[in-house]
Amino acid sequence: MDALASLLLDLKRRGIGSDNMLGLLHIAIGRTVRRTKDNVVLSRGMAWRELSTLLKKIRWDPNSVASLGIDPESLPPRDRQKFWYAAISRTPIDSQLARESAEKLTVALRELGYEVGPAPGSSA
């Protein structure tokens, strides 16, 4: 989880991913991510609860849920882990749109030195 945290912090610093939360959630939950330079696996996917804890820990911008069509005010305001968990639960993570959004984010990640595995259930 620490390795994925460092990737998310890098994305946060660069301003990548907040406008494509659907793709980011799809990748974090269901895909393998590895660093290209040393082939180290950063994540093989994670549970919603783990991801919500991680987003809370790194203080991901809660307003980024607006890109998911979710009003941040409609989510639990005080507990950020519950906030992120509720946001994830309202998101169509396994939809075709999520896969397409993830592919767009994959291009940016590749330029930063990360490789993202294929979507679950795909033939690639």
Secondary structure, DSSP 8 states (H G I E B T S, - for coil): -HHHHHHHHHHHHHT-SGGGHHHHHHHHHH--EEETTTTEEEES---HHHHHHHHHHTT--GGGGGGGT--GGGS-SS-HHHHHHHHHHTS-TTSHHHHHHHHHHHHHHHHTTEEE---TT---
